[in-house]
Structures are given as C-alpha cells and as structure tokens.
Amino acid sequence: MSMSHIKRVGVIGFGAMGKYVVHSLQIHTKNLELCLLLNTTPQAEVFEEFESLHFVQNVDDLIQWKPDLVIECAGHSAVINHVPLLLKAGIDVVIASIGALADVEINQQLQDSAEQGNARLILVSGAIGGLDALRSAKSAGLTTVDYRGRKPPKAWKGSPAENEFDLDQIHEPTSIFKGTAAEAAIKFPKNANVTAAVALSGLGFYETTVELIADPTIQKNIHEVSAVGSFGNLDISLSNNPLPENPKTSWLAALSIEEAVTKQLNSLTF
C-alpha cells in the first residue's frame, strides 16, 4: 500500500475559481507540478506571479504533458471540447461545470469517453452540501425535489436575466427563472451548476424544479433544497459567501474542487 502517485495536475481555466485552485495547490501541496491550459498566451504578470507553472494552449499539448489529473474550471465549452479527449487518453478529470451534463448527448459522450480510456470523471458538489442525504433518500423513492437559488442582483449580470430585467433597479426579491434543472443548467451555466448537482443526486434534470431569485436584501449566495419522499421530508439551506473576484461563484464551490483534488492526492492505492 502506498500513497497516490499523482505528481502532475493540469488546470483548465484561469478565472476566479481557477486562480483559487492553483493558489491553494501551490500553497498546500509540495512536489506537485501544475500545467495551465489557456486559449491565449498569458500576460507577463501571470508568468511573474506563477513562475513554477507550465503553460499550454491546446488540449493535445496538455495530454502530451502527461498529467495524472486534470481540473476543469472553465465552463461548459471546456467540458464539451476538452474533457472527452482527456478521458479517452486515460486521464482522470475533475469537473466543476457539471451543468453541462444536462445535455443528454454530452453526458453520454463523457461516459463513453471515460469507459474508452478507463478513466474517471469526478463530479464535485459545488456550492451545495447535504447531497449524500438526498442520494440516500433516492433509494427509497423521491416524490419531489425543489431547488431555490438566491443571489444579489449583481451576481446575475452576464446571464439571460440581464436581458429580461433591469438588475440595477430591482429593489425586492424577484424571481428571474422558473423551470427544470435541465433548463436552468443550460440557460444559466455560470450561475446554476449547483442545480445539476442536486439533479444528479435526486430525481434527474427533468424532474427537479428550479427557481432562481435576484434578491437585493442579501449579500451572500443562498441555496435551498426541499425534497419529499418515502423517507419523509428533507430541507437543506446554505448561505455562502461569493468568491471576492466573482460574485457569480460561491466560495464553497471553489472549496469543493479543492476538497475533491485533495482527496485524490491523498487517496491510497493498493
């Protein structure tokens, strides 16, 4: 029995979440090589700030670098364009943008690619907790699963809500979306990945109901799940601070990636 042989980790995406993950790995993990996949050449200050980082500009070069694990923090397009190739190459991938799995064809492609490459697709819980209880309740039969996400109006900027509402003029809690988890995950990919985590743990994308709310009375991102089934009733509520660099992303979402990667790094092999 020996400690995991993960020595090389690739990271796709260098927004607020990607930077947080890279900083955390550099601080808390020794003797770990990191490679960042960027679509463009990084600016000089990035080289200066992250001297020990390797940089590549396409997924083929990342595969040639031979990472033991790759972390996706770049959105649904990265899941679609990069993750299947990595899985087929036999590389385990942790994905943050699990809302991409709402698309049946993409979901199946990822499963097929993982099987073909004998690799693992590792999903993170994101900004929500308590999903182990929801998964347990599912085994006895679930009747309903409802998710409600509340964020300050500014957190919905850059989403379809900005085209339908004057977010700067919202002065009371306002529902900006009602529908299924599938619709929410596709329509709000940067805001609603947590709905995918709930859906995958419970009734699925088309039977999980979602309401998204712009709430000027709060400064945190609030996630609430209610479920009813043979087991009884379940209610989960989390009030999360957003990442300082990106109000769309709950801090806990970044922490969930950190936890998932740490778990892989510290796992035992036999």
Secondary structure as UniProt FT lines:
FT   STRAND          2..3
FT   STRAND          8..12
FT   HELIX           16..28
FT   STRAND          33..37
FT   HELIX           44..49
FT   TURN            50..52
FT   STRAND          54..56
FT   HELIX           59..64
FT   STRAND          69..72
FT   HELIX           76..81
FT   HELIX           83..88
FT   TURN            89..90
FT   STRAND          92..95
FT   HELIX           98..102
FT   HELIX           104..117
FT   STRAND          121..123
FT   TURN            126..127
FT   HELIX           131..138
FT   TURN            139..140
FT   STRAND          142..151
FT   HELIX           153..156
FT   TURN            157..158
FT   HELIX           161..164
FT   HELIX           167..169
FT   STRAND          174..180
FT   HELIX           181..187
FT   TURN            189..191
FT   HELIX           193..201
FT   TURN            202..203
FT   TURN            205..207
FT   STRAND          208..214
FT   TURN            216..217
FT   STRAND          221..229
FT   TURN            230..231
FT   STRAND          232..240
FT   STRAND          242..243
FT   TURN            244..245
FT   STRAND          246..250
FT   HELIX           251..266
FT   STRAND          268..269
//
